[in-house]
Amino acid sequence: MSNRPIAIDLFSGCGGMSLGLEAAGFDIAASIEIDPIHSLVHHYNFAYGATICKDIGSLSSQELLNAIKNKGFEGDIDVIAGGPPCQGYSYMGRRALNDPRNKLIFEYARIVFEIRPKYFIFENVPGMASGKHQQFLQDLIKKFEENNYSIVQPIQILDASLYGTPQKRKRLILIGYRDDVWKPNYPSPTHGQNENLLPLTTIEQAISDLSEIPVFIGKDYGINLEELVNSEFKQYLQKEYSLCHKRATSNFIWGHLGSQHTEKTISRFANTTPGKIDRVSRFLRLSPHGLCNTLRAGTDRSRGAFTAPRPIHYLHPRCLSIREAARLHTFPDWFQFHRTIWTGFREIGNAVIPLLAKSLGAEIIKCLNIDLSTVEIEKLDSIDDSILSHNMRQASLFWQVPNDVIPKRSSSYPSNRTR
């Protein structure tokens, strides 16, 4: 049995929140994710915990606790974290009050009330705190208070770039605590313009080594580690994730997979100045010394499976590769994603920024009075990476769930070609 505190990740996706909490010193005892493919990716990266592929609305707390116990975890749950799907509140979406995904916030609350963790972290888009959607937020806070949980006030919208991320990404964060435990704080920024802070991390610092390697088209052949320099950014990530359990080692980095562009597109991208937007695709061409714009997931299958705008590389006339996007999201190179462009980018766009999640988890670690020098770091068994290429049918079969758990797409999958 591990001596690390225990965390549960709701609406886990591929595991951005899970990764950050593990880096802070937690064990990810369980995750809940309805999408069979994303569940497989989370399972690959966090196989030591229970991965539950299920609609949270049909999940009982006892079922969740039994799954955790079967994985060898015992004792109180220290933190429940997660962010229900955000498109119902997003500035980029329709912001529909009747979007059924808005109701998932109360399923999140139900799990918290039934399991009674010491702390919880709720993450969502800033749009949840504006306009008519503010009522959802106030109703949620009221329910927590009625169930003997307090919310750290004032509620904050945190910018991930102030926590070491080379991406401008703001998220609404609620930190809650049970009335019988210490009150946590929001994490203070580590990066910024202030002379007492570290300078903001730039795009070039994060992905310049990958820029020397042509992207793979169609099939991911992997990059031999010997081909890449050990940049300061990678050393920084290695330090930030030093408390993570050790995954099976590989001599290759996966995910440097890119899109097939037309000659017309390549010419147009080449003529787009870094920091400006391409006039046809409306994709932003990144500036090497700046921050990436917010990476987005695109629509799900039921809404057409459309790819979100992917930034154009600052040096090459092409969109970013999956691994480059992962770097800009502060995922370490050992973290794996689905092996297709559309799904891999969707997982990154939906993910919580791991370094931001770590900063939040670190504040709770302080309240738990845990000596991080004593937490155990395990060497994890290797997992068959063929599951990272499973389609929906194969993934559904793996989890023994219906193939239509995620609604069928209303139009065909988009091509990897861009206009």
C-alpha positions as a printed Julia matrix, in Angstrom:
419×3 Matrix{Float64}:
   0.0    0.0     0.0
   1.33   3.42   -1.0
   1.94   6.15    1.59
   0.79   8.86   -0.8
  -2.49  10.75   -0.38
  -5.37   9.59   -2.57
  -7.03  11.49   -5.42
  -9.98  10.78   -7.71
 -10.21  12.42  -11.14
 -13.73  12.93  -12.51
 -14.22  13.64  -16.24
 -10.57  12.69  -16.51
 -10.07  12.63  -20.28
  -6.52  11.51  -21.05
  -5.3   12.66  -17.62
  -4.01  16.25  -17.45
  -5.41  16.76  -13.96
  -4.29  13.28  -12.93
  -0.75  13.98  -14.06
  -0.55  17.27  -12.2
  -1.87  15.76   -8.97
   0.52  12.82   -9.21
   3.37  15.29   -9.73
   2.25  17.06   -6.54
   2.55  13.79   -4.6
  -0.87  12.12   -4.92
  -1.8    8.66   -6.13
  -4.58   8.62   -8.72
  -6.75   5.95   -7.14
  -9.5    6.23   -9.75
 -10.64   8.11  -12.82
 -14.05   8.34  -14.46
 -14.38   9.07  -18.17
 -17.28   8.25  -20.47
 -15.31   8.16  -23.75
 -13.88   4.63  -24.28
 -10.88   5.87  -26.29
  -9.89   8.56  -23.8
 -10.38   6.03  -21.0
  -7.88   3.72  -22.7
  -5.31   6.5   -22.9
  -5.82   7.34  -19.21
  -5.56   3.65  -18.37
  -2.27   3.44  -20.28
  -0.78   6.37  -18.38
  -2.23   5.54  -14.93
  -2.77   1.79  -14.9
  -2.05   1.53  -11.17
  -5.42   3.15  -10.41
  -8.95   2.14  -11.33
 -10.11   3.49  -14.68
 -13.9    3.49  -14.94
 -15.37   4.02  -18.4
 -18.9    5.08  -17.56
 -21.41   7.91  -17.59
 -21.0    9.58  -14.2
 -24.78   9.89  -13.95
 -25.1    6.11  -13.72
 -22.11   5.63  -11.43
 -22.77   4.94   -7.76
 -20.3    6.12   -5.15
 -20.14   2.61   -3.71
 -19.13   1.23   -7.1
 -16.38   3.84   -7.25
 -15.13   3.08   -3.74
 -15.17  -0.68   -4.43
 -13.04  -0.16   -7.53
 -10.55   1.87   -5.49
 -10.41  -0.79   -2.77
  -9.84  -3.51   -5.39
  -6.75  -1.57   -6.49
  -5.35  -1.74   -2.96
  -6.12   1.8    -1.81
  -7.54   2.29    1.68
  -8.54   5.17    3.92
 -10.19   8.53    3.33
 -10.19  10.16   -0.08
  -8.03  13.25    0.17
  -9.15  15.09   -2.95
 -11.68  14.78   -5.76
 -10.83  16.84   -8.82
 -12.24  17.43  -12.24
 -14.03  19.7   -14.64
 -17.32  18.72  -16.28
 -17.46  19.28  -20.07
 -17.25  23.02  -20.58
 -18.8   23.69  -23.98
 -22.09  24.73  -22.37
 -20.32  27.71  -20.78
 -17.54  28.43  -23.23
 -17.18  31.81  -24.92
 -16.24  29.85  -28.03
 -19.47  27.81  -27.97
 -23.14  28.71  -28.1
 -23.35  29.22  -24.31
 -26.75  27.49  -24.23
 -28.39  27.47  -20.82
 -30.21  24.27  -21.69
 -27.09  22.4   -22.83
 -27.45  18.98  -21.11
 -23.73  18.98  -20.28
 -24.38  21.82  -17.84
 -26.18  19.34  -15.57
 -22.99  17.34  -15.13
 -21.75  19.87  -12.58
 -24.36  18.57  -10.17
 -23.26  14.97  -10.78
 -19.79  16.14   -9.78
 -21.29  17.6    -6.6
 -23.2   14.39   -5.89
 -20.02  12.31   -5.92
 -18.33  14.8    -3.6
 -21.24  14.78   -1.13
 -21.49  10.99   -1.07
 -17.76  10.23   -0.75
 -16.89  13.22    1.47
 -13.28  13.9     0.43
 -11.25  16.31    2.5
 -10.81  18.66   -0.48
 -12.06  19.12   -4.01
 -10.87  21.02   -7.07
 -13.41  22.11   -9.67
 -12.1   23.4   -13.01
 -14.04  25.02  -15.83
 -13.94  27.77  -18.44
 -14.12  31.43  -17.36
 -17.46  31.79  -19.17
 -19.12  29.92  -16.32
 -18.65  33.01  -14.15
 -20.27  35.47  -16.56
 -23.7   36.32  -17.88
 -26.66  34.12  -17.08
 -24.31  31.21  -16.4
 -23.36  32.81  -13.09
 -26.52  31.29  -11.66
 -25.13  27.8   -12.27
 -22.01  28.75  -10.34
 -23.95  30.27   -7.45
 -26.26  27.25   -7.25
 -23.25  24.98   -7.16
 -21.54  26.94   -4.37
 -24.77  27.0    -2.37
 -25.06  23.21   -2.62
 -21.5   22.78   -1.39
 -22.09  25.07    1.58
 -25.32  23.26    2.47
 -23.3   20.05    2.63
 -20.62  21.36    5.01
 -18.03  22.34    2.42
 -16.51  25.8     2.21
 -15.2   27.47   -0.94
 -11.94  29.41   -0.91
 -12.9   33.02   -1.59
 -12.62  35.06   -3.67
 -13.02  32.61   -6.53
 -10.2   32.99   -9.02
  -9.64  32.57  -12.74
  -6.07  31.35  -13.14
  -3.88  31.83  -16.21
  -1.69  28.77  -16.84
   1.07  30.92  -18.38
   1.75  32.27  -14.87
   2.58  28.73  -13.73
   5.24  27.86  -16.3
   3.07  27.05  -19.31
   3.96  28.52  -22.75
   0.25  28.94  -23.45
  -2.27  31.67  -22.62
  -5.02  29.57  -21.05
  -7.39  30.84  -18.37
  -9.57  28.59  -16.24
 -12.08  29.13  -13.47
 -10.97  27.21  -10.38
 -13.02  26.4    -7.28
 -11.15  24.98   -4.31
 -13.36  23.45   -1.67
 -12.58  22.03    1.73
 -14.46  20.02    4.33
 -15.28  21.99    7.46
 -13.01  19.83    9.64
  -9.76  20.36    7.66
  -7.33  23.22    7.06
  -8.29  25.9     4.59
  -6.07  25.84    1.47
  -4.95  28.79   -0.63
  -4.85  29.46   -4.34
  -1.31  28.96   -5.65
   0.77  32.07   -6.19
   2.11  32.64   -9.72
   5.62  31.35  -10.37
   6.15  33.11  -13.72
   5.41  36.59  -15.02
   6.72  40.09  -15.6
   7.48  40.78  -11.93
  11.21  40.72  -11.18
  10.58  38.32   -8.3
   9.09  35.74  -10.68
  10.59  33.5   -13.34
  10.19  34.82  -16.89
   7.29  33.48  -18.94
   8.1   30.32  -20.87
   8.14  30.92  -24.63
   7.01  28.7   -27.49
  10.54  28.48  -28.86
  11.9   27.28  -25.5
   9.3   24.52  -25.43
   9.46  23.07  -28.95
  12.61  24.31  -30.71
  14.31  20.89  -30.51
  11.34  19.23  -32.21
  11.49  21.86  -34.96
  14.61  20.18  -36.35
  12.71  16.92  -36.99
  10.25  16.72  -39.93
   6.77  15.67  -38.79
   5.52  12.2   -39.65
   2.52  12.01  -41.95
   0.09   9.12  -41.65
   2.22   6.84  -39.47
   4.14   7.71  -36.31
   7.63   6.23  -36.52
   8.85   7.82  -33.29
  11.89  10.03  -32.7
  15.01   8.52  -31.23
  15.91  10.37  -28.04
  19.47  10.75  -29.29
  18.2   13.06  -32.04
  16.95  15.65  -29.53
  18.93  17.96  -27.3
  18.22  18.02  -23.58
  16.81  21.54  -23.54
  16.33  23.68  -20.44
  12.57  23.31  -20.85
  12.78  19.52  -20.79
  15.04  19.67  -17.75
  12.47  21.96  -16.13
   9.67  19.47  -16.83
  11.81  16.6   -15.56
  12.18  18.42  -12.25
   8.49  19.35  -12.08
   7.45  15.72  -12.59
  10.13  14.17  -10.39
   7.54  12.85   -7.9
   5.66  10.96  -10.6
   5.85   7.19  -10.62
   8.39   5.86  -13.1
   6.92   4.57  -16.33
   8.54   1.95  -18.53
  11.37   3.62  -20.42
  11.56   3.97  -24.18
  14.26   5.21  -26.53
  11.63   6.94  -28.63
   9.34   9.93  -28.32
   5.94   9.42  -29.92
   3.38  11.83  -31.29
   5.38  14.02  -33.7
   2.55  13.42  -36.13
   1.35  16.17  -38.42
  -1.27  16.95  -41.05
  -0.94  16.59  -44.8
  -1.27  20.12  -46.24
  -1.91  21.08  -49.83
   0.73  23.05  -51.73
  -1.64  26.02  -51.72
  -1.97  25.82  -47.94
   1.79  25.51  -47.46
   2.37  28.6   -49.58
  -0.25  30.56  -47.67
   1.12  29.5   -44.27
   4.64  30.46  -45.39
   3.41  33.96  -46.24
   1.67  34.42  -42.87
   3.75  36.51  -40.47
   4.36  34.96  -37.01
   1.82  36.44  -34.61
  -0.75  36.94  -37.41
  -3.76  34.89  -38.54
  -3.94  33.06  -41.87
  -6.67  34.73  -43.92
  -8.38  31.49  -45.09
  -8.07  28.92  -42.29
  -8.07  31.6   -39.55
  -5.24  29.67  -37.88
  -2.77  31.71  -35.84
   0.87  31.51  -36.81
   2.77  31.36  -33.54
   5.46  33.83  -32.53
   8.59  32.05  -31.22
   9.14  34.48  -28.35
   5.51  34.65  -27.28
   2.82  32.41  -25.83
   0.59  29.96  -27.64
  -3.09  30.8   -27.88
  -5.48  28.49  -26.01
  -5.39  25.02  -27.56
  -8.93  23.8   -28.12
 -10.47  20.37  -28.59
 -12.94  20.86  -31.43
 -16.39  19.29  -31.54
 -17.26  15.76  -30.46
 -18.66  13.08  -32.76
 -22.28  14.01  -32.16
 -21.58  17.56  -33.36
 -19.7   16.65  -36.51
 -16.23  15.72  -35.28
 -14.71  18.96  -36.51
 -11.08  19.71  -35.74
 -10.35  22.83  -33.69
  -8.08  25.46  -35.28
  -4.52  24.28  -34.78
  -1.75  26.87  -34.6
   0.79  27.19  -37.4
   4.41  26.55  -36.49
   6.51  29.71  -36.16
   9.34  28.29  -38.3
   7.67  25.86  -40.71
   4.56  26.33  -42.91
   2.57  23.59  -41.18
   0.32  23.07  -38.18
   1.77  21.8   -34.92
   2.33  18.12  -34.33
   0.62  16.3   -31.46
   3.86  16.22  -29.46
   4.5   19.93  -30.02
   1.0   20.71  -28.76
   1.64  18.44  -25.78
   4.81  20.39  -24.94
   2.84  23.65  -25.08
   0.4   22.03  -22.63
   3.4   21.02  -20.38
   2.97  17.28  -20.83
   6.31  15.46  -20.48
   7.51  13.45  -23.46
   6.83  10.12  -21.75
   3.11  10.87  -21.52
   1.19   9.12  -24.28
  -1.82  10.11  -26.37
  -3.97   8.39  -28.95
  -2.05   7.7   -32.14
  -4.38   9.61  -34.48
  -4.2   13.35  -35.08
  -7.87  14.17  -34.47
  -8.15  12.22  -31.2
  -4.67  13.14  -29.94
  -5.31  16.85  -30.4
  -8.77  16.52  -28.9
  -7.29  14.92  -25.77
  -4.76  17.74  -25.39
  -7.32  20.47  -26.04
  -9.67  19.04  -23.41
  -6.96  18.44  -20.82
  -6.29  20.48  -17.72
  -2.8   22.02  -17.9
  -0.75  19.55  -15.79
   1.54  22.19  -14.26
  -1.48  24.24  -13.19
  -3.02  21.1   -11.67
   0.25  20.44   -9.86
   0.23  23.93   -8.38
  -3.3   23.36   -7.09
  -2.42  19.95   -5.7
   0.66  21.33   -3.97
  -1.5   23.72   -1.93
  -3.58  20.79   -0.69
  -0.44  18.78    0.07
   0.59  21.63    2.4
  -2.72  21.38    4.26
  -2.33  17.61    4.59
   1.06  18.25    6.22
   2.84  15.7     4.04
   6.61  15.51    3.87
   7.25  15.09    0.15
  10.7   13.63    0.81
   8.98  10.53    2.22
   6.44   9.77   -0.53
   7.05   6.54   -2.38
   7.81   6.5    -6.1
   6.97   3.2    -7.77
   8.34   1.67  -10.96
   5.23   0.87  -12.99
   4.78  -2.15  -15.23
   4.73  -1.6   -18.97
   1.41  -1.54  -20.82
   0.72  -2.8   -24.34
   0.77   0.38  -26.39
  -1.4   -1.11  -29.15
  -4.42   0.15  -27.19
  -3.34   3.69  -28.08
  -4.42   2.99  -31.66
  -7.82   1.45  -30.88
 -10.83   2.84  -32.72
 -14.19   3.34  -31.0
 -15.35  -0.21  -31.67
 -12.17  -1.72  -30.26
 -12.13   0.62  -27.26
 -15.79  -0.1   -26.46
 -15.09  -3.82  -26.65
 -12.12  -3.39  -24.28
 -14.34  -1.75  -21.66
 -17.37  -3.91  -22.45
 -19.57  -0.89  -23.06
 -21.94  -0.19  -25.96
 -20.35   1.16  -29.11
 -22.7    4.15  -29.08
 -21.84   5.44  -25.59
 -20.42   8.43  -27.44
 -23.09   9.46  -30.02
 -22.28   8.72  -33.62
 -20.87  11.61  -35.6
 -23.32  13.55  -37.73
 -20.81  13.89  -40.57
 -17.74  11.99  -41.67
 -14.42  12.44  -39.92
 -12.46  15.35  -41.33
  -9.45  14.64  -43.44
  -5.96  15.35  -42.17
  -5.65  17.8   -45.02
  -6.26  21.49  -44.38
  -7.42  24.18  -46.73
